[in-house]
């Protein structure tokens, strides 16, 4: 018959393995975010950078009452603004992925520690 200590230790091991699996999945996605941010960017954000017209329609500055209408820049200037904004959006997406990777790494480290400690406790309680 298993002791209460062994049941406790094996339960913690089970939860640790569960946490490790989830953390590894999230960490893998974070690596994709870092290496290919345009792939993980939301479709809404990605679509606005695909053409000058889409960029202008999504990023037209709001002008309230009493101000002059915003003039659309020329084709070259608008393309330059769109490309620069896309670079910034990709950098932001990659940064978000890096933050997620750090969180997942810490979770993996702590889950691994808990697993190793409680696995040793379970082995000793069997003796």
N, C-alpha and C positions, 0 to 999 in steps of 0.2 A: 504494500500500500504506500502511496506517495504521501510524503509529509506536507504540511501546510507551507513550509518554506520552499520546498521544491515546486509546488503548484504555483506559488507566488512568483518565483524566479522564472519559471517557464512561461507564465502569463506575460511578464514584462518582456521576455524574449520575443514572444509572438507579436506584441504591440510594437516593439522595436523594429522587427523585420517588416511589418506593415508600414511603419513610418519611413523606413529606408526605401522601400519600393516606390512609395509616392514621391519622396524627395528626389530619387534618381530620375523619375519621369519628369518632374518639374524642372530639375536641373538640366536635363537634356534639352527641354524646350528653351530654357534660358540660353543654352549654347547656340541654338539655332537663331534666337533673337539677336545675339551678339554677332554671329557670322553672316547672317542674311536678314537684316532688319526690314528690308522691303517685302520680304516674304511673310513676316509675322505682323506687319502693320495692318491695322483694320482696313477693310475695303473702302470705307468712307474716306479715310485719310489718303489712302493710296490713289484712289480715283481722281481726287482733286489735283494731283500733280501730273496727270497723264497728258493734258493738253492745256494750252493757254486759256481757252474758253472755259474749261472746267475750273481751272485755277482762279480765273477772274470772277466767275459766278459764285464760288464758295468763299472768296476772300475780299469781296468788294467792301471797302470801308463804309460803315453806316453814317449817313449824313442826316441829322435831324432838321427840324424847321429852322429857317433863317440862315442856313449855310449854303455855300455853293456846292453844286453837284460835283462829285469826284470824277475827274477826267481819266479815262482809261489810257494807260501808257502805250507806247508803240509796241509792235510785235517783238522786236529784239529786246527791249527793256523788260517787257512782261515775261519773256522766256527766261531772261537772266534772273528775275525775281523768283520765278517758279522753281528753277533749278536750285537756287540758293535755299529756298524754303524747303525743298525736298531733301537737301543735304542735312539741314537742321532737323527735320522730322526723322530721318534715318538715324542721326546721331542720338536723338532723344530715345528712340526705340532701342538702340543698342545699349544705352545707359540703363534703361529700365531692365533689360535682360541681364546686365551685369549686376544690378542690385538684387535681382531674383536669384542669380547664381550664388551670390554671397550668402543670402538667407538660406538657400538650399544646402550649401556647403556646411554651414553651421549646424543645421538640422541633421545632416548626414553624420557629422562628427559626433554630436551628442547622442544620436540614436545608436551609432556603432559602439560608443563607450558603454551605454546602458546595456546593449546586447552582450558585449564581452564580459562585463562585470556580473550580470545576472546569469549568464551561461556557466561561469565558473561557480557561482553560488549553487546552481542546480546540480552541477557535477559533484560538488562536495557534499550536498545534502543526500545524495544517493548512497554514499559510502557508509 
